[in-house]
Amino acid sequence: MSTPHNEAKNGDIAKTVLMPGDPLRAKFIAENFLEDVVCFNKVRNMLGYTGTYKGKRVSVMGSGMGMPSIAIYAYELFAFYGVENIIRVGSAGSLQNDVHVRDIILAQGSCTNSNFIAQYNLPGSYSAISSYDLLEKAVNKAREMGLPFHVGNVLATDTFYTADETTPAKWTQMGVLGIDMESYALYTTAAYLNKKSLTILTVSDNVVNDEPDTTAEEREKTFTAMMEIALEIA
């Protein structure tokens, strides 16, 4: 079996998939953390791999940038390949002065400025939240590893570049920890299909102060703490 976006066959993908936005980060995880690795997808260069981590079978696959992209890959993994858990391992811009570059954000919930939820025709606003058992395991693992981490709301935005420069401050006022572009679609897709999901983010830059930003290469290859958390709870 294959889909328009994934050439994997039945059985090629593990029950738990780590999903970075960058397919090169997926390649990095596979090459540096997994054993007996097999590449199951190269369609559109959205690389996907399956291997073992400490004896556990785990897959890792890129999602691309933004909610439409992760929604395609997550839906296909959940609905057609028997995946039960997707753990997003991504980067985020901090919205709080005390959430520093390279800190970990465990996204308990996700806000959005997207219209993604409209497809479900719900009679109200939907609060997109992570799967609690994955979140609890991640909190315990981050604490055990002695990592600086934060648990709370993030904003999944449709606009990396915004015409309204006052927008970030409004989310900061509401206590939102940081910004990504995928978490809301992942959480709602998982909920709709009765699957489990969690977003783990490493802060790559701070929107509200002048901490130095990380580089593209650093985002690809040095955000290893969140990778280890995800692999340990997979």
Secondary structure by P-SEA (a helix, b strand, c coil): cccccccccccccccbbbbbccaaaaaaaaaccccccccccccccccccccccccbbbbbbbbcccaaaaaaaaaaaaccccccbbbbbbbbbbcccccccccccccccccccccccccccccbbbbbbccaaaaaaaaaaaaaacccccbbbbbbcccccccccaaaaaaaaaccccccccaaaaaaaaaaacccbbbbbccccccccccccccccccccccaaaaaaaaaac
